[in-house]
Amino acid sequence: MGNNNNLAQAYNERGEAVSPILPTEVKNFLVDIDGTVCDDIPNEEPERMATCLPYPDALKMCNKWYDEGHVITFFTSRTEEHREVTEEWLQKHNFKYHGILFGKPRGGNYHWIDNHIVKATRFKGKFTDLVVKTKDIEVFDH
């Protein structure tokens, strides 16, 4: 899969280089696999990973976002030993993506802390276009 060439150099208030950034119109989608783009398959049953079917709306939306120029990276609790079956499955079902990160901690209840803007969307059964809604979130007390 290709690398993203849209990154622009960024600098802090002292003029020092910091991590490069994407243009504001490009989203960096981190998409789970099990239970999000296909049925939830535990690592202990890898034989099911090759035969499950993708959720059609997930395939459609991920490929739409890719075609719109967004970055698609799968972030999965599957381990490196599942890389081959996972990549073959994604290719077989024509998912377009830029990369895969294995070894996401299992168990849910994620709380992501980052120096970049993070927006989280909990998958609850259907991929659709994203809409803007206001929700309460936990933040650092300044």
N, C-alpha and C positions, 0 to 999 in steps of 0.2 A: 504494500500500500504506500501511497505517496506521502511525503512530508509536506507540512504547510509552509508555503513561502510568503504568506501574508503578514508575518511577524515584523513589527517595526521596533527599532531600538528605542528604549525609554531611559530617562534619566531622573534622578531624585533632585531635591531642592539644592543640593550641593554640586550638581553637575556630574555626579558619579553615575556610571552605567548601572542599571538594574535589569531585571529579567525583561525580555522583549514582550510586547503586547500585541494582541490582535486588534484590527479595526473594530470599532464599537458595533458595527452591523454584522460581524461574524461571531457566531456562538461556538463554544468549545463543548460539545455534547459528550458527557461521560454516561454511557448507557450500560446498565446491567444486562445480563443475558438470561439467567434462569429465573423464571417467574415474571420476566419483563418483556422479552421478545419471543419466548417460548415457555412451555411448561416448566415448573420449578423442579429441577433434577438435582438431587444431592450428589456431591463428589463421590460418595460411596457406591453409586450406581452408574458408572461411566458408560456402560453398554447402552443406556437409553439416550445418551447425548447425540449419537449418530442418527437415531431414527425419529426423534421428536420432530414435530412440524412447527414452523414459525407462526407467530400470531400475524395474520395478514396485515392488520392495521399498523403493527410495529414495523414490519418490513417496508410498507409503503411510506410511512413517515420518516424513518431513518434514511431511506434512499432519497426522499424529497429534500430533506435537510442537506444531505451530501450534495445533491445536484444544485442546491441554492448557494453552495460555497461554504457551508458550515463544516466544522471539523467533527468527525464521528470517531470516537474511541470507545471500544467496549472495555468495561471495567468489571471484572468478574471474580467471584470467589473460587472459581475453578483454579486448579494449580497448573504449574508448568507441564506436568505429566498429561494434562488434558489439552495441551496446545494443538496437537495435530488433529484430533477429532473435532475440536472447536473450529479451527480454521477451515477444515474441509467442509464442515456443516455450513458455516457462513458463506463459503464459496458456492456450494451446491444450491443454496437458496437465494443466491444473487444479492446478498447484503453488500452494500458499498460502505467502506470504512477506511480510516486512515491507520488505525492501530488497535492493539488489544493489550490491556494490562491485566495480568493474572495475580492471584493471591490477595484479593480484597478480603479484609477480615470478615469472618462469618458471623451471623447472628443479628444483623440489623442494628437498630438504634444508633445510626451513624450521626456524628456531629463533626462536620468538616470545618477546620480552622485554617484559614489561608490569608495571605496578604493581597490576593486578588479578589475581585467580586465573585461571589458564589451564589448561584440561584439553584434551589433544589425543587424538584417536582417528584412527588411520590406517585408511582404507577399504581393505579387502582383498577386495571382491567381493560383499558381502552386507550390507544394512542390517537390523539387528535391534534389539530393545530393548537398551539399554546395561546392562552389568553392571559391578560394581566388581572390579578386579583390581589387584594391586600389581606394579609394574614399576620397573626402575631408570631414573632420569632424570638429566639434567645440570642442576645448580643452581649458583648463585653460592656461592663459598667464603666463609663469614662469619668 
